[in-house]
């Protein structure tokens, strides 16, 4: 059974390269893998992995997906959730119009 941190990581929304990098770093550390070890498994430099973990927006998608696979995860596209309606903000907007 997965612990709470791992379960949360299984469903982490990734909206940016920074989110993806943070996820890879967090999961790598959770598994006790060094940057050098993961980089060697992927056939990339430690510098490339460091840049990916720091959210570099131009990393190669295929390598990022390989990093996820190596860590036991996959990328899954899902519809973005609709923002919750904030009734208080709406009422405040209406009050300002008056």
DAJO-V624893 format. One line per field, one symbol per residue. ss: DSSP state (H for helix, E for strand, L for the rest). phi: phi as a letter, one per 20 degrees, with the letter a starting at -180 (. if undefined). A space follows every 10 residues. Layout:
BEGIN
ss = ???
phi = ???
END
This chain:
BEGIN
ss = LLLHHHHHHL LLLLLLHHHH HHHHHHHHHH LLLLHHHHHH HHLLLHHHHH HHHLLLLLLL HHHHHHHHHH LLLLLLLLLL LLLLLLHHHH HHHHHHHL
phi = .fffffffff cffddbgfff fffffffffg emdegfffgf femcefffff fffengfdff ggffffffgf encbecebff fffffdffff ffffffff
END
